[in-house]
Amino acid sequence: MHNLSGASFTMAENQFMDLTSTEFQLLYTGLRPKSEYNPRHLLGPGGMPESVDWRQKGAVGPIKDQG
């Protein structure tokens, strides 16, 4: 019905069409840090580190979808 309405864009089926808005948000948006995560643990006695590998800290997850 939308595509017949004359709107400036069209809609089509995709891999997200069977998800509710809540399911989409939980699966595909934003960082969900572990409850015990505390950024102060990064500082330690030497202050700010020269560099941080966020993959090792659990802050970066795997690629979810590049399609």
N, CA, C and O atoms as a GROMACS GRO file, in nm:
protein
  268
    1MET      N    1   0.081  -0.119   0.000
    1MET     CA    2   0.000   0.000   0.000
    1MET      C    3   0.087   0.127   0.000
    1MET      O    4   0.055   0.226  -0.067
    2HIS      N    5   0.197   0.122   0.077
    2HIS     CA    6   0.283   0.240   0.083
    2HIS      C    7   0.340   0.273  -0.055
    2HIS      O    8   0.339   0.390  -0.096
    3ASN      N    9   0.389   0.174  -0.127
    3ASN     CA   10   0.451   0.199  -0.257
    3ASN      C   11   0.352   0.255  -0.358
    3ASN      O   12   0.392   0.324  -0.451
    4LEU      N   13   0.223   0.227  -0.341
    4LEU     CA   14   0.121   0.280  -0.431
    4LEU      C   15   0.075   0.420  -0.390
    4LEU      O   16   0.000   0.484  -0.464
    5SER      N   17   0.118   0.469  -0.275
    5SER     CA   18   0.069   0.597  -0.223
    5SER      C   19   0.133   0.719  -0.288
    5SER      O   20   0.085   0.831  -0.267
    6GLY      N   21   0.239   0.701  -0.367
    6GLY     CA   22   0.305   0.814  -0.431
    6GLY      C   23   0.409   0.882  -0.343
    6GLY      O   24   0.452   0.993  -0.374
    7ALA      N   25   0.450   0.818  -0.233
    7ALA     CA   26   0.551   0.875  -0.144
    7ALA      C   27   0.684   0.885  -0.217
    7ALA      O   28   0.702   0.824  -0.322
    8SER      N   29   0.777   0.961  -0.162
    8SER     CA   30   0.906   0.984  -0.227
    8SER      C   31   1.003   0.867  -0.210
    8SER      O   32   1.114   0.872  -0.264
    9PHE      N   33   0.964   0.763  -0.138
    9PHE     CA   34   1.049   0.646  -0.121
    9PHE      C   35   0.962   0.521  -0.127
    9PHE      O   36   0.841   0.526  -0.107
   10THR      N   37   1.027   0.408  -0.155
   10THR     CA   38   0.955   0.281  -0.160
   10THR      C   39   1.000   0.191  -0.047
   10THR      O   40   1.109   0.210   0.009
   11MET      N   41   0.919   0.095  -0.014
   11MET     CA   42   0.951   0.000   0.092
   11MET      C   43   0.959  -0.139   0.030
   11MET      O   44   0.893  -0.170  -0.068
   12ALA      N   45   1.044  -0.224   0.091
   12ALA     CA   46   1.059  -0.362   0.044
   12ALA      C   47   1.091  -0.453   0.163
   12ALA      O   48   1.125  -0.405   0.271
   13GLU      N   49   1.080  -0.581   0.141
   13GLU     CA   50   1.115  -0.678   0.245
   13GLU      C   51   1.266  -0.676   0.267
   13GLU      O   52   1.343  -0.656   0.173
   14ASN      N   53   1.308  -0.697   0.393
   14ASN     CA   54   1.450  -0.710   0.425
   14ASN      C   55   1.468  -0.801   0.545
   14ASN      O   56   1.371  -0.856   0.597
   15GLN      N   57   1.590  -0.818   0.589
   15GLN     CA   58   1.622  -0.910   0.697
   15GLN      C   59   1.570  -0.865   0.833
   15GLN      O   60   1.577  -0.941   0.930
   16PHE      N   61   1.520  -0.742   0.844
   16PHE     CA   62   1.472  -0.690   0.971
   16PHE      C   63   1.320  -0.689   0.982
   16PHE      O   64   1.267  -0.655   1.088
   17MET      N   65   1.249  -0.726   0.877
   17MET     CA   66   1.104  -0.708   0.872
   17MET      C   67   1.027  -0.788   0.975
   17MET      O   68   0.915  -0.750   1.009
   18ASP      N   69   1.084  -0.897   1.026
   18ASP     CA   70   1.010  -0.977   1.123
   18ASP      C   71   1.044  -0.941   1.268
   18ASP      O   72   0.998  -1.009   1.360
   19LEU      N   73   1.124  -0.836   1.289
   19LEU     CA   74   1.160  -0.792   1.423
   19LEU      C   75   1.071  -0.678   1.470
   19LEU      O   76   1.033  -0.592   1.391
   20THR      N   77   1.037  -0.679   1.598
   20THR     CA   78   0.969  -0.564   1.654
   20THR      C   79   1.072  -0.452   1.672
   20THR      O   80   1.192  -0.476   1.662
   21SER      N   81   1.026  -0.331   1.698
   21SER     CA   82   1.118  -0.219   1.721
   21SER      C   83   1.210  -0.249   1.840
   21SER      O   84   1.329  -0.219   1.835
   22THR      N   85   1.156  -0.308   1.944
   22THR     CA   86   1.236  -0.340   2.062
   22THR      C   87   1.341  -0.445   2.030
   22THR      O   88   1.456  -0.432   2.071
   23GLU      N   89   1.302  -0.550   1.957
   23GLU     CA   90   1.398  -0.653   1.919
   23GLU      C   91   1.511  -0.594   1.833
   23GLU      O   92   1.627  -0.628   1.853
   24PHE      N   93   1.477  -0.507   1.739
   24PHE     CA   94   1.576  -0.444   1.654
   24PHE      C   95   1.675  -0.364   1.739
   24PHE      O   96   1.797  -0.374   1.720
   25GLN      N   97   1.623  -0.284   1.832
   25GLN     CA   98   1.711  -0.203   1.918
   25GLN      C   99   1.804  -0.290   2.000
   25GLN      O  100   1.923  -0.258   2.012
   26LEU      N  101   1.753  -0.398   2.057
   26LEU     CA  102   1.836  -0.484   2.139
   26LEU      C  103   1.944  -0.555   2.058
   26LEU      O  104   2.055  -0.577   2.108
   27LEU      N  105   1.913  -0.591   1.934
   27LEU     CA  106   2.006  -0.668   1.853
   27LEU      C  107   2.106  -0.582   1.774
   27LEU      O  108   2.219  -0.625   1.751
   28TYR      N  109   2.066  -0.463   1.732
   28TYR     CA  110   2.146  -0.390   1.632
   28TYR      C  111   2.188  -0.249   1.669
   28TYR      O  112   2.253  -0.184   1.588
   29THR      N  113   2.155  -0.199   1.786
   29THR     CA  114   2.194  -0.062   1.817
   29THR      C  115   2.268  -0.053   1.949
   29THR      O  116   2.234  -0.122   2.045
   30GLY      N  117   2.369   0.030   1.954
   30GLY     CA  118   2.434   0.071   2.077
   30GLY      C  119   2.516  -0.032   2.150
   30GLY      O  120   2.503  -0.153   2.128
   31LEU      N  121   2.600   0.017   2.236
   31LEU     CA  122   2.684  -0.065   2.322
   31LEU      C  123   2.606  -0.105   2.446
   31LEU      O  124   2.541  -0.021   2.508
   32ARG      N  125   2.613  -0.231   2.482
   32ARG     CA  126   2.553  -0.278   2.605
   32ARG      C  127   2.664  -0.332   2.694
   32ARG      O  128   2.691  -0.452   2.694
   33PRO      N  129   2.730  -0.244   2.770
   33PRO     CA  130   2.843  -0.290   2.851
   33PRO      C  131   2.798  -0.386   2.960
   33PRO      O  132   2.684  -0.382   3.005
   34LYS      N  133   2.890  -0.472   3.004
   34LYS     CA  134   2.861  -0.562   3.114
   34LYS      C  135   2.838  -0.479   3.240
   34LYS      O  136   2.897  -0.372   3.255
   35SER      N  137   2.754  -0.528   3.329
   35SER     CA  138   2.720  -0.451   3.448
   35SER      C  139   2.840  -0.425   3.537
   35SER      O  140   2.843  -0.324   3.608
   36GLU      N  141   2.941  -0.513   3.536
   36GLU     CA  142   3.058  -0.492   3.620
   36GLU      C  143   3.162  -0.401   3.556
   36GLU      O  144   3.265  -0.371   3.617
   37TYR      N  145   3.138  -0.356   3.432
   37TYR     CA  146   3.232  -0.269   3.362
   37TYR      C  147   3.238  -0.132   3.430
   37TYR      O  148   3.135  -0.071   3.458
   38ASN      N  149   3.359  -0.086   3.456
   38ASN     CA  150   3.379   0.044   3.517
   38ASN      C  151   3.499   0.109   3.449
   38ASN      O  152   3.610   0.057   3.460
   39PRO      N  153   3.481   0.222   3.379
   39PRO     CA  154   3.592   0.283   3.305
   39PRO      C  155   3.709   0.325   3.393
   39PRO      O  156   3.820   0.340   3.342
   40ARG      N  157   3.690   0.343   3.523
   40ARG     CA  158   3.800   0.381   3.611
   40ARG      C  159   3.905   0.270   3.619
   40ARG      O  160   4.020   0.298   3.653
   41HIS      N  161   3.868   0.146   3.588
   41HIS     CA  162   3.963   0.035   3.592
   41HIS      C  163   4.072   0.054   3.486
   41HIS      O  164   4.179  -0.006   3.497
   42LEU      N  165   4.046   0.134   3.385
   42LEU     CA  166   4.143   0.155   3.278
   42LEU      C  167   4.260   0.242   3.321
   42LEU      O  168   4.368   0.234   3.261
   43LEU      N  169   4.242   0.324   3.422
   43LEU     CA  170   4.345   0.422   3.457
   43LEU      C  171   4.461   0.362   3.534
   43LEU      O  172   4.576   0.387   3.496
   44GLY      N  173   4.441   0.287   3.636
   44GLY     CA  174   4.550   0.226   3.710
   44GLY      C  175   4.645   0.328   3.769
   44GLY      O  176   4.618   0.448   3.762
   45PRO      N  177   4.757   0.283   3.828
   45PRO     CA  178   4.848   0.374   3.898
   45PRO      C  179   4.924   0.469   3.806
   45PRO      O  180   4.964   0.576   3.852
   46GLY      N  181   4.944   0.435   3.679
   46GLY     CA  182   5.021   0.520   3.589
   46GLY      C  183   4.938   0.628   3.521
   46GLY      O  184   4.990   0.701   3.437
   47GLY      N  185   4.811   0.639   3.554
   47GLY     CA  186   4.724   0.737   3.488
   47GLY      C  187   4.672   0.686   3.355
   47GLY      O  188   4.648   0.566   3.339
   48MET      N  189   4.653   0.776   3.262
   48MET     CA  190   4.596   0.743   3.132
   48MET      C  191   4.696   0.663   3.048
   48MET      O  192   4.810   0.704   3.033
   49PRO      N  193   4.652   0.547   2.993
   49PRO     CA  194   4.744   0.467   2.911
   49PRO      C  195   4.774   0.535   2.778
   49PRO      O  196   4.695   0.617   2.730
   50GLU      N  197   4.887   0.501   2.717
   50GLU     CA  198   4.926   0.556   2.587
   50GLU      C  199   4.827   0.515   2.479
   50GLU      O  200   4.793   0.595   2.392
   51SER      N  201   4.780   0.390   2.484
   51SER     CA  202   4.678   0.342   2.390
   51SER      C  203   4.599   0.230   2.457
   51SER      O  204   4.643   0.171   2.555
   52VAL      N  205   4.482   0.202   2.402
   52VAL     CA  206   4.395   0.099   2.457
   52VAL      C  207   4.340   0.017   2.342
   52VAL      O  208   4.293   0.073   2.243
   53ASP      N  209   4.345  -0.116   2.352
   53ASP     CA  210   4.282  -0.204   2.255
   53ASP      C  211   4.143  -0.237   2.308
   53ASP      O  212   4.127  -0.325   2.393
   54TRP      N  213   4.044  -0.166   2.258
   54TRP     CA  214   3.908  -0.179   2.309
   54TRP      C  215   3.850  -0.317   2.285
   54TRP      O  216   3.756  -0.358   2.354
   55ARG      N  217   3.903  -0.391   2.188
   55ARG     CA  218   3.858  -0.529   2.166
   55ARG      C  219   3.888  -0.614   2.288
   55ARG      O  220   3.806  -0.697   2.327
   56GLN      N  221   4.005  -0.595   2.348
   56GLN     CA  222   4.043  -0.672   2.466
   56GLN      C  223   3.963  -0.632   2.590
   56GLN      O  224   3.948  -0.712   2.682
   57LYS      N  225   3.912  -0.509   2.591
   57LYS     CA  226   3.834  -0.462   2.705
   57LYS      C  227   3.686  -0.500   2.694
   57LYS      O  228   3.609  -0.474   2.787
   58GLY      N  229   3.647  -0.562   2.582
   58GLY     CA  230   3.509  -0.605   2.564
   58GLY      C  231   3.415  -0.495   2.518
   58GLY      O  232   3.293  -0.513   2.522
   59ALA      N  233   3.468  -0.381   2.476
   59ALA     CA  234   3.384  -0.268   2.435
   59ALA      C  235   3.346  -0.272   2.287
   59ALA      O  236   3.257  -0.199   2.245
   60VAL      N  237   3.412  -0.356   2.208
   60VAL     CA  238   3.385  -0.366   2.065
   60VAL      C  239   3.347  -0.509   2.034
   60VAL      O  240   3.423  -0.602   2.063
   61GLY      N  241   3.232  -0.527   1.974
   61GLY     CA  242   3.187  -0.661   1.938
   61GLY      C  243   3.216  -0.693   1.794
   61GLY      O  244   3.272  -0.611   1.721
   62PRO      N  245   3.180  -0.813   1.752
   62PRO     CA  246   3.202  -0.851   1.612
   62PRO      C  247   3.110  -0.776   1.517
   62PRO      O  248   3.009  -0.721   1.561
   63ILE      N  249   3.144  -0.771   1.391
   63ILE     CA  250   3.060  -0.709   1.291
   63ILE      C  251   2.928  -0.784   1.284
   63ILE      O  252   2.928  -0.907   1.277
   64LYS      N  253   2.816  -0.712   1.287
   64LYS     CA  254   2.686  -0.778   1.291
   64LYS      C  255   2.626  -0.797   1.152
   64LYS      O  256   2.566  -0.901   1.124
   65ASP      N  257   2.641  -0.697   1.066
   65ASP     CA  258   2.577  -0.707   0.936
   65ASP      C  259   2.639  -0.605   0.843
   65ASP      O  260   2.632  -0.485   0.869
   66GLN      N  261   2.699  -0.652   0.734
   66GLN     CA  262   2.754  -0.560   0.636
   66GLN      C  263   2.675  -0.564   0.506
   66GLN      O  264   2.716  -0.508   0.405
   67GLY      N  265   2.559  -0.631   0.510
   67GLY     CA  266   2.475  -0.640   0.392
   67GLY      C  267   2.396  -0.517   0.380
   67GLY      O  268   2.317  -0.504   0.286
   0.00000   0.00000   0.00000
